[in-house]
């Protein structure tokens, strides 16, 4: 019944429904009036041809609209590049935030520097909301899997203690999640026109800097900005309060279900 309701809600399905209804009526008339059967069959073929013609026109109009949208996207709406000074670029982005900073993925060891401490201390005075979401490497099983995933042979943090300095600030919330991340995301003002997302995709086993891609996206690319911003929001929703034993833990399956539900209405 649910599928029938969803079918009827879509206007594009109405011509098919009309043709089906007329076919049923035609069959009923043809059963009692044999002399009308040829006319009914001819009329049905004509209706089908008209419906196909209209569908093709609508399809071409949608395709043309998508092409126009692609042509209108500024060249800097999505950028893929290599960065030797990743943290310097991140710090520049964080200083541009007007309402919100959100950083997700990895152990967030990149936040342990003096510059980041200064930026987050200043964020409170500026009235910024800061959300930090880290892989829960306090869990040793997660730590071992994470270190293998990112190939940290040179060593990395063994816990999330480096985040303690931010845990007592009113404008900063820290959460954790317990599955391996696809990337590290740094974003500002996600729901604003000034929003910006930087993505560092984690390529397992790749350590060379010139083979590490960085993606930058702004809202002028509606589709990809929508995908990435909703991915970040879903990750955040699946996180639990840091070192809160009573918070529920959501796994990769729950995350995937929430994300698919969230993006199903994004226009390509």
C-alpha positions in Angstrom: 0.0 0.0 0.0 2.9 2.3 0.8 4.4 1.8 -2.6 1.1 2.5 -4.3 0.8 5.8 -2.4 4.4 6.8 -3.4 3.6 5.9 -7.0 0.5 8.1 -7.0 2.4 11.0 -5.5 4.7 11.3 -8.5 3.1 13.4 -11.2 5.3 11.7 -13.8 3.4 8.4 -13.2 -0.1 10.0 -13.8 -0.1 9.5 -17.6 0.7 5.8 -17.1 -2.1 5.6 -14.7 -4.5 7.3 -17.1 -3.5 4.9 -19.9 -4.0 1.9 -17.6 -7.5 3.2 -16.6 -8.5 3.8 -20.2 -7.2 0.4 -21.2 -9.4 -1.3 -18.5 -12.4 0.7 -19.6 -11.6 -0.1 -23.3 -11.4 -3.8 -22.5 -14.7 -3.7 -20.7 -16.4 -1.9 -23.6 -14.8 -4.2 -26.2 -16.1 -7.2 -24.3 -19.7 -6.1 -24.9 -19.2 -4.2 -28.2 -17.0 -6.2 -30.5 -17.4 -3.7 -33.3 -15.5 -1.1 -31.3 -12.5 -3.3 -30.5 -10.3 -2.0 -33.4 -11.0 1.6 -32.6 -10.2 1.0 -28.9 -6.9 -0.6 -29.8 -5.9 2.2 -32.2 -6.8 4.8 -29.5 -4.6 3.0 -26.9 -1.7 2.9 -29.3 -2.2 6.6 -29.9 -2.3 7.4 -26.2 0.9 5.4 -25.6 2.7 7.2 -28.4 1.6 10.6 -27.0 2.8 9.6 -23.5 6.2 8.5 -24.8 6.5 11.7 -26.8 5.7 13.8 -23.8 8.1 11.8 -21.6 10.9 12.3 -24.1 10.4 16.0 -24.1 10.4 16.2 -20.3 13.5 14.1 -20.2 15.3 16.4 -22.7 14.2 19.5 -20.7 15.6 18.0 -17.5 18.9 17.1 -19.2 19.2 20.6 -20.6 18.5 22.1 -17.2 21.2 19.9 -15.6 23.7 20.9 -18.3 22.8 24.6 -17.7 23.4 24.1 -14.0 26.8 22.6 -14.7 27.8 25.4 -17.0 26.8 27.9 -14.3 29.0 26.4 -11.6 32.0 28.6 -11.0 35.4 27.0 -11.7 36.4 27.2 -8.1 33.2 25.6 -6.8 35.1 22.3 -6.3 38.9 22.1 -6.4 41.1 19.0 -6.2 44.8 19.8 -5.4 47.9 18.9 -3.6 48.9 20.8 -0.5 52.3 20.8 1.2 51.2 23.2 3.9 48.0 21.5 4.9 47.8 22.9 8.5 48.6 26.4 7.3 45.6 26.2 4.9 43.4 24.8 7.6 44.3 27.6 10.0 43.4 30.2 7.3 40.1 28.6 6.8 39.3 28.3 10.6 40.0 32.0 11.0 37.4 32.8 8.3 34.6 31.1 10.2 31.7 33.4 11.1 29.3 31.1 13.0 30.6 27.6 13.2 33.6 25.3 12.9 33.2 21.5 12.5 36.1 19.1 12.2 35.5 15.3 11.8 37.5 12.2 11.1 40.8 10.8 12.3 42.2 11.2 15.8 42.3 15.0 15.3 46.0 15.2 16.4 46.2 18.1 14.0 44.5 20.2 16.7 47.3 19.8 19.2 49.4 22.7 18.0 49.7 26.2 19.6 48.1 27.9 16.6 45.0 25.7 16.9 44.8 26.3 20.6 44.9 30.1 20.0 42.2 29.8 17.2 39.8 27.9 19.5 40.4 30.1 22.5 39.5 33.1 20.2 36.4 31.3 18.9 34.7 31.6 22.3 35.2 35.4 22.3 33.8 35.5 18.7 30.8 33.5 19.7 31.6 30.6 17.4 30.2 27.2 17.9 32.9 24.5 17.5 32.2 20.8 17.0 34.9 18.2 17.1 34.4 14.6 16.1 37.2 12.1 16.5 37.7 8.3 15.9 37.5 6.8 19.4 41.1 5.6 19.7 40.6 5.4 23.5 39.2 2.0 22.4 42.3 -0.1 21.7 40.6 -2.2 19.1 39.7 1.0 17.2 43.3 2.3 17.7 44.9 -0.8 16.2 42.5 -0.7 13.2 43.0 3.0 12.7 46.8 2.9 12.8 46.8 0.1 10.3 44.3 1.9 8.1 46.3 5.1 7.8 49.7 3.3 7.9 51.1 5.2 10.9 54.4 3.6 11.1 56.0 6.7 12.5 53.6 6.7 15.4 50.6 8.7 16.3 48.5 9.5 19.4 47.6 6.5 21.6 44.6 8.2 23.0 42.4 11.4 22.7 44.1 13.1 25.7 45.3 15.9 23.4 41.6 17.0 23.2 41.3 17.6 26.9 42.3 21.2 26.6 39.1 21.9 24.7 36.7 19.8 26.8 35.9 22.4 29.4 34.9 25.2 27.0 31.2 26.1 26.7 31.3 26.7 22.9 33.1 23.5 22.1 31.5 20.0 21.9 33.5 16.8 21.4 32.1 13.6 20.2 33.6 10.3 19.0 32.6 7.5 16.6 33.8 3.9 16.3 34.3 3.0 12.7 37.2 3.9 10.3 36.8 7.2 8.6 36.8 7.8 4.9 38.4 11.2 5.2 39.2 14.1 7.4 36.7 17.0 7.0 37.2 20.6 8.0 34.2 22.8 7.5 33.0 26.3 8.4 29.5 27.7 8.4 27.9 24.7 6.8 24.4 26.1 6.4 25.5 29.6 5.3 26.4 31.1 1.9 29.9 31.6 3.2 30.2 27.8 3.9 33.3 26.0 2.9 34.5 22.4 3.2 38.0 21.0 2.9 38.3 17.2 2.6 41.5 15.1 3.0 40.6 11.6 1.8 42.5 8.9 3.5 44.3 6.6 1.1 45.3 3.5 3.0 49.0 2.8 2.7 49.8 6.0 0.7 52.3 8.2 2.6 53.7 10.3 -0.2 52.4 13.9 0.1 52.2 14.4 -3.7 49.7 11.5 -3.8 47.4 12.8 -1.1 44.4 14.6 -2.7 42.6 17.5 -1.0 39.2 18.6 -2.1 37.7 22.0 -1.5 34.0 22.7 -2.0 31.7 25.7 -1.6 27.9 26.1 -1.9 28.0 27.2 -5.5 28.3 23.5 -6.4 24.9 22.6 -4.9 25.1 18.9 -5.5 28.6 18.0 -4.1 28.3 20.6 -1.3 25.0 19.0 -0.4 26.5 15.5 -0.4 29.6 16.4 1.7 27.8 18.7 4.1 25.1 16.0 4.8 27.9 13.4 5.2 29.5 15.5 7.8 26.2 16.2 9.6 25.3 12.5 9.6 28.7 11.6 11.0 28.1 14.1 13.8 24.7 12.8 14.5 26.1 9.3 14.9 28.8 10.4 17.3 28.5 10.0 21.1 29.7 12.5 23.7 33.3 12.0 24.5 34.0 9.6 27.3 30.3 9.4 28.2 29.6 5.7 29.0 25.8 6.3 28.8 25.7 7.7 25.3 24.6 5.3 22.6 27.1 4.1 20.0 26.0 3.9 16.4 28.0 1.8 14.0 28.7 2.0 10.3 25.4 0.3 9.3 23.3 2.9 11.2 25.4 5.7 9.8 24.9 4.4 6.2 21.1 4.2 6.7 21.0 7.8 8.1 23.1 9.2 5.3 21.1 7.5 2.5 17.9 8.9 4.1 19.4 12.3 4.3 20.7 12.7 0.7 17.8 11.0 -1.2 16.3 14.4 -2.1 19.5 16.1 -3.2 19.1 17.2 -6.8 21.9 16.2 -9.2 
